[in-house]
Amino acid sequence: MQNNLANEDYNYINKLRVRSFRAHDDISLEPGNSSVLIFGSNGVGKTSILEAISIFSYGKGIRNANFYDMINKDKEGFEIDLDLYLKENFILEYNTSYYKINKSRKLMINNKEIAAKYSRKTIPMLWIAPYAEKIFTGSATMRRNFIDRFVNIFDSDHSLRLNEYEKNIKQRTKLLKDNIDDVNWIETLEKKISELSVSICSSRLDLIDRLSKELKKSVDEFPKLEIEFCNSLENDLIKKAAIDVEDFLKERLAKNREVDRLLGGSRVGCHKTDLMVKNLQKNLSAELCSSGEQKSILISLVLSAASAFMAYTKKSPIILLDEVFTHLDGKKKSSLLEKLVDLQSQIWITATEKEQFFKNKNNFSYHYLTKNGL
């Protein structure tokens, strides 16, 4: 696939080797600069190949599984090699491994061990997995985590702030439950929680603003959408100065100490955020739409995030789409494929068969996967 966009870095996975991972003993792909279609029957390990790529990005990958569970049942650990091609023939050689004996993941670039956050910075990645379709009918936590994954490709420190926020909440909860009467310590934690909440919510607001601009240019045959926060801290930040919201949070945290001591956690903060996505053509919230419509909405959100990221950074994210064409009619399938080609990102797609609308798409490499491999 040739990128024609001026001054843009086209990132792509030139080579991939997966060893002792899930059902795969040793499997390799060399797509070069093409996008990838992996097709085959259910249960042969198509999703596992996408998962192997995704663990170089945010969290624990496309399935959000434990690394221990990713190991082939007959092996002691897994290894994944990935060559990432960057602008001007510059290649980064990644390797990640996890072994039962030490129960820790190692990540290397060009034979030098690095922190996982550096990998997220150099391999911007978006994905759609089947479980993601439940975000509209599931809990607020699912929707919040979905949006936070988007935020993280724009701001690689976002996940660090989230982790620090969670640690401070847990520490405050323990102090309150243990009846430790150290007001200065608790006030220091509450100040930090308030500051982190505002910072995290500000990043989410920035993301929603970028998404909203791109959603106005929806893909043909796909619904036009509106996305907004519901009774969340982010709404306060739209109306008030950040310092005023911080002061408000500190007051609420102090006032709620007794109830938080009894119930645990905190009644206020960025962990209470929820959002709503609305199908403007149907004038319905996404949770009331059919499963097929929800799939279309999810796809529109991910494509909008990809477009927004490219506009912001001049870099192309790698996009992983697991069984994305399921529940879509012929027109939507063709329209989606054309949009994916126009994005000029490397796309990794799984499907049960090589459908007709892929015919003559010479910017794709095709790989038929069976239980015996490719």
N, C-alpha and C positions, 0 to 999 in steps of 0.2 A: 504494500500500500504506500503510495507516495503522497507525502504531505505537501500541499501547495500553499498553505497559509503562511504569509510573510512573518518573519521574526518569531516563529513558534517552534518550541522544542517538541519533537515527536518522539515520545518515549515508547519503546516496545520491547517485548520479551523475545529475544532472538533464539534462546535455547532454554529448555526446561527438562530437568531429570528428577524423577521422583522415585525414591527407594524405601522399601519396607513401610509404606504409608497406606493405611486402610487396607484395601484388598490388593494393592499393587506391590509386587516384588521389586520390579525395576522397569520403569517405563520412561521413554524419552520422546520429546517433540522438538523439532527445529523449524518453527514457522517463518523464520526470518522476519521481514517487516509486514507480513500479511496478518489479517485477522484470522480467527480460528473457529471452525465449526467441528465439534466433537459429537458424533451421533452414534447411536447404538441402542439396544434394548435396555429396559430398566434393570438396575441391579448390577451393571457391569463396571461401575465406578467412575462415571462421567463427572458427577458432582465432586468426587474426591480430588480430581485433577484441579478443578477450580478452587477447592478448599486449600490445596497445597500452595497455590499462588497467593490466595487471600491472606494467609498467615504472615506474609511479609508486610501487611498493612495493619489497619486499626483493630485492636482487640484480639480475639482468638479465631478470627476467620469467619468464613461464610456460614458455618454451622454454629459458631460460638461454643465450640466443644473444648474439653480439656485436652491438652497435648498428649497426655498418657493414652487417651482413647483413640488417638490418631495412629498409634503404632500398629502395624500388621500383627495379628494375634500370635504368629509364630516367631516374631522377632523381638529383639531387645531395645530397639530404637529406630527412629526414621531419620532420613536425610533428604534434603531438597536442594538442588542446584538450580540457579536461575541467572541467566545472563541478560542484563538490562542494557539496551542500546540507547545512548543519549545523543545529543546533537554533536555533529562533526566527528563521527566515528568513535566516540568515547564510550567504552563499555565498562560497566560495573559487574563484577562476578560475585554473586551472592551465594551464600550457603547457610542453611539453618538446619539444626539437628536437635533432637530430644531423645535422651536415653533413660531407661527405667532406673539404672543404677544410681544416677546422680539427681534425677528428677528436676533437671533444670534445662532450659532451652538456651542454645548458643546460636548467635547470629554473627556471620562473618561477611565482610566486603573486601574483595581482593586479598584474602587470607589474613585479614586483620579483624579482630573481634570488636564489635560495635554495639551500641545500645539500640533497642528496638525502635525508639523514636526517630533515629536517623534514617532507618529504613522507610518509615512513613513519609518522611520529607522527600526522599528520592524516588519513591514509587507511589505517586498519587493514584488511588484506586477507588472505584465505585462498583457496587454489585447489587444484583437482585437474586434472592434465593426464595424458594417456595414459601418458607415460613414468614417472609416479610409481608405477604398478602394479609396476614392476620393483624397487622398493626392498626388497621382502621376499626376493627371490632374488639381488639384486645385492650390491654391496660394502658394507662397513660405512660407507664414506664417504657413499654414497647415503642410508643410513638416518640418519646423523648430520646431513647437510645438511637432510634433511626435517624433523627435529626442531628444528634451529636456526632454520628459517624460522618455525616455530610460536613458539619462544621470542622471536623478534624482534618479534612484534606485541605481546607483553606488556612487553618491555624493549627499546626502540629502540637502546640503547647496546650490546646484545649483539653486533651485527655489527661495531661499532667495536673491541670487545675481541678478537673473532676475528681481525680484520685486524691488530691490534697484535701478537697472539700469533704469527701467521704471520710477521710481519716479524722478530720477535725470534728465532724458530726459524731463519729463513734467515740472519740475521746470525751467530748462534752457529755454524751449520754452516760458513759461509764462514771464520770465524776458525779453526775446527778444521782445515779442509782446507788452509788456507794456513799452518798451523803457526805462527800468531802467538802467541807466548808471553807473553800479557798476562793473568795469572790474575785480576786484579781486574776487568778488563773482562768476561771470561767468567763470573765469579761474579755480577757485576751482572746480566748477561743471564739467567743461570739463576735468579736470585732473581725477576726479573720474569716469566719463563716460568712459574715455580711459582705465583706470585700470580695471574696471569691464568688459569692452568689451574683453580685452585680457584674463582675467580669465575665462569668460564664453566660449569663443571660444577655449581656451586650453582644457577645459573639454569636449567640443564636439569633438575635435580632438582625444582625448584619447579614447572616446567611439567608434568613427569610426575605429580606429586602432584595438580595441578589436573585433568589429563586423567583420571586414575584415578577420581576422584570422579564425573566426568561419564559415564565409560564404564559405570558401574554402572546408568545410566539409558539403556540402549541403545534405539535405534529399533526398533519392532515389525518383525519379520521379519529383523532384522539380528543378527549374532552378538554375544554378550557377550564382552568382551575383557579381557585382562590385559597390561600393558606394564611392562617392567622392563629395567634395564641389565644387560649381560653382562660380567663380569670387567673392569669399567671403574672409573675413578677415582671416579665417582659413588657406587659401592658403598662405597668407603673413607670418603667423606664422611658416609655414613649412620651409620657406626660410630665415627668419630673426629672430634675437633675440627679445624676448618679449619687452624689454625696447625700442628697435628701433621702434617697431610697435606702442607702446604707444605714443612715441614722434610724429610719423607720424599722428596718430589720433588727437592728441592735435592741431597740425598745421592745419589739415583739418577742424576741428571744428571751430577754430578761423577764418579761411579764409571764412567759409560758413555762418557766423553769419547773414549776411544780407539776403541771400536767405532762410535760415532757419526761420528768422523772418517773411518773407513774406508767406512762404509755411507751416510753422509749422514743428515740429519734427526735425530730423537730416538726412542729406544726407549720413552719414557714421556711422558705428557702428555694433555691433553684431546683431542688429535687421534687418540687410540687408542680413543675411546668407541665402543661398539656396544650395540645394544639388541635385545630380542626382544619380539614381539607374539604372544600366544597366543589362539587361538580356544577359549574355555572349553567351548563346547557340543560341539566335536569333540575337545577335549583334544589339539590339534595346534598347533604353531607356525605362524605365517602362511606361512612359506616352503614348508610341506608341503601347504598348502591349494590347492584348484583356483583357476584364474584368476578365475572368478566370485566365489568366496569371498574371494579377495584384494581384489577390487574393493569388495566389501561392507565388508571390514575397513578399507580405506583411507577409504571414505566415513564410517564410524563415527568414525575418528580425527579427521577434519576437522570433522565436526559437533560432536564433543565439545570440540574446541579453540574453535569458535565459541561454544558455550554457556559454556565456562569464561571466555572473554574478556568476554562480556557480563556475567557474574556479577561479574567482577573490576573492570571499568571502567565499567559502565553505558553502554557504547557498542556499537553494532552493527557488526560487520565486514562489508565487502563480500565476497561469496563468488563466485568464478569456477569454473564446473564445465564442463569440456570433454568432451563425449560421455560424460557420467557415467552415463547410463542403459543403455549398452551392456553386455551380459552379465547384466543383471538381469531376473528374471521379473516378471510383471505385478503380483504382490502387493508385491514389493520396490519397484517403481517408484512405485506409489501411496503406499506407506508413506513413502518418501523424500520425495516431493513434499509430503505433508502436514507432515512434519517441517520441511522448508525453509520452508513458509509460517508454521509456528509460531515459527520462529526470529526472524521479523520483521526480518531483514536483507534488503538488496537482493541478489538472486541473479541472476547472468548465466549462462545455460545455453546450450550449443550442442547441436544434435541434427540428425540427417539428415532428420527429418520431425516434424511436429507430431502427436505421438501422442495417442490417445484420452483418456488419463488427464489431459491438460491441458485438456480440454473444460470450459468454464464457469469456469475459474480467472481471475476478473476482476481479480486483483491482479498479473497478468502483461501485459506488452505483447509482441506477437508481430511478428517481423521475418523475412520470407522473403528470403534472400540468394541471388543468382545471380552469375554471372561479370560481369554488367553492373551489379551493385550491388543495393541494397535496393529 
